[in-house]
């Protein structure tokens, strides 16, 4: 397992934009992160503005010329949006088609028809995990809440016994599995292989979601024994549709990009010959852009047209899918700018200089940094972006598998103990009709279990990779 006894950066590393010493750089990093945390938590400033101001403050505290700090920020912003912005947009389109066509409801109804009694929490994990692949966390919650409430009400289940597994499935997908924004940005920041990260992410996600979902829900239901609030059961997306896509074709469409990316990763490992014709083909069709684009185009027929959507309705659906992600794209882009500023002022070399004699595993350090930023800001995405920028230099010299595990360690840390500064905390509280204390005992503890179990499995995998 790689630890922080790491070699110095490559000889062609970028020349720092400041001549500040390690002590000043360390203070600058802490001050820059403190500015971001303060602006988000105290002044309730949008994360995009907070990251922008924090990046400039970071450069100023490090003694870098303002013009150079601005150039670093804008360069990082542009590179990040160019790298992951299109992928986020394609994921949003796929998620909207899934919801509006009734495909999500079809998956839910089919699985629930086959499950009952003790199998119901496991069915909820399966539903949330499948639906959560292309959807942002907040969208997934809004989509699944009616299902959770109706199942709990009609089956006379404790709300926590049904709700916790669904939330665990969504949260694990959000933090560990691309094409969600956090994992994508971390992959881009540390130079990880997307296919390998996806494959290892699934290995980490499956046991994690089982422990944090169906198993933990037994205890959560004892601690907080409440029933589904009637007032929160809204209409479903497909109630006004005359028809909707079939179960099999909907699941196949959602899983298409995942399968294509995994095939590419497998061929890269088995063939390992850039001149091989098969590998050339899989490198193209398994790239995230082509894989997601293919899924979106296929979904227009398998979901949109199957639901009776006209060309105008399809166009409208795509339009409506893009508007809500503007904020996410800006946050992700600003996070990339912050990361680039960290790199350009020489933080990477500073971390390596400080860590020469340390024995703490690099994966554990990445997790701890993400945990600290998550607790301070409440944002899993901000925690992932910031932590990835700080630990990116540690990826130098790591194997492909270890770099992917670094991404997963960051993702696990970004989910630690959601509390009152996290929008997701309040979303769950209000939808489930719980008090703050009840939300902490269920949702917050569940998030912590995901984070701790996730890093535990990552560390175990690092022993064999």
Secondary structure, DSSP 8 states (H G I E B T S, - for coil): --BS------TT----S----HHHHHHHHHHHHHHHHHHHHTS---HHHHHHHHHHHHHHHTT--HHHHHHHHHHHHHHHIIIIIHHHHHHHHHHHHHHHTTHHHHHHHHHHHH--GGGHHHHHHHHHHHHHTTS-HHHHHHHHHHHHHHHHHHTT--HHHHHHHHHHHHHHHHHHSTTSHHHHHHHHHHT--HHHHHHHHHHHHHHHHHIIIIIHHHHHHHHS-----GGG----GGGG-S----HHHHHHHHHHHHHHHHHHHHHHHHT--TT-HHHHHHHHHTSHHHHHHHHHHHHIIIIIGGGT--HHHHHHHHHHHHHTTHHHHHHHHHHHHHHHHHHHTTHHHHHHHHTTT--SBHHHHHHHHHHHHHHHH--HHHHHHHHHHHHGGGGTT--HHHHHHHHHHHHHHTTS---TT-HHHHHHHHHHT--HHHHIIIIIHHHHHHHHHHHHHHHHHHTT-
